[in-house]
Amino acid sequence: MVARLEQVEQQFRDLELKISDPEIHKEPQRYRELMREHAHLSELVHCYREYARVTSELKEAEAMTEAESDAGLREMAREEVAQLEGEQQRLEHELKLLMVPKDPLDEKNCILEIRAGTGGDEASLFAADLYRMYQRYAEQKGWKTEIMTSSETEVGGFKEVVFSIGGKQVFGSMKFESGVHRVQRVPTTESGGRIHTSAVTVAVLPEAEDTDIQINPDELRVDVFRSSGPGGQSVNTTDSAVRITHLPTGLVVSCQDEKSQHKNKAKALRVLKARLYEAEEQRKNAERASARKSQIGSGDRSERIRTYNFPQNRVTDHRINLTLYKLESVLQGELDELVDSLALSEREEQLNAVHG
């Protein structure tokens, strides 16, 4: 491991020299690639340097326990050895986690699809709550969100809302949200104070770039129609809504939020590409399932992943048995503790798969 890390550190030094060369700024694309690689390696290199420092100090302390004639100083050295050994073990484990290969999809933007499941109006209201939660999380991260298409209900919720999130490491953070989100609370319409259980389905798709997937225009059927709001209320008096059917797979995407037919078509194509790209990635994952058994970020939409219990102010993630008693904060977009715990658990699983 140390030999491999020494190579990585040398690679990191070479990168720093290249980045500091004024000539590289004349090639913006190459400069961006180098900066991306630099950011990718920096955490690993800094951890390795800390590990090397602790290892060096440990050797000195061990030598002191043998060479020191003063009993009091020898005892102090032994205490230092014990403390440094614990620190060395912690850093070694962290290095192994950082050396687990990262999913190349983690760097991508994503498209989120939130759909109300069982629970009628209450499910649609919770779909709106989740949409606001992800919007606030994106704001905190400095990411940009854009609604692709939505279908509102008369009570102010969503039957469905599809939106994109763009920024740094978006899919890597959001991929753990795929699955069934269950809510337990007393609806405002419930006079008896009974707790209802509803469900909302979330799908997180890596957004495909033009080089990732090609769509043959001859394999698409494009229909236009008038968009409408809840209860059949007309939103538009022109045929601006667009429905695209991908004939080989039967996938259908509709977009109606924009007043422009052209914009709706462009958004529908982005969603379609993301769905086709995800289907291809799922196929690849299934092929290597025997080698990679991690389910945490698998995106299985039928799996109940999280429960939001309002009476107890509780959020429980069932995949890692994590319970937080701060539901309000989570719904305000404070998702870092959940996301970081899920990411760490996934890396631990991958590490165990590699090292047994």
Secondary structure, DSSP 8 states (H G I E B T S, - for coil): -HHHHHHHHHHHHHHHHHHH-GGGGG-HHHHHHHHHHHHHHHHHHHHHHHHHHHHHHHHHHHHHHHH---HHHHHHHHHHHHHHHHHHHHHHHHHHHHTS---GGGGS-EEEEEEE-TTHHHHHHHHHHHHHHHHHHHHHHT-EEEEEEEEE-TTS-EEEEEEEEESTTHHHHHGGG-EEEEEEE--TT-TT---EEEEEEEEEEE---TTT----GGGEEEEEE--B-GGG-BS-SSS-EEEEEETTTTEEEEE-SSS-HHHHHHHHHHHHHHHHHHHHHHHHHHHTTTT----TTS--TTSEEEEEETTTTEEEETTTTEEES-HHHHHTT--HHHHHHHHHHHHHHHHHHHH-
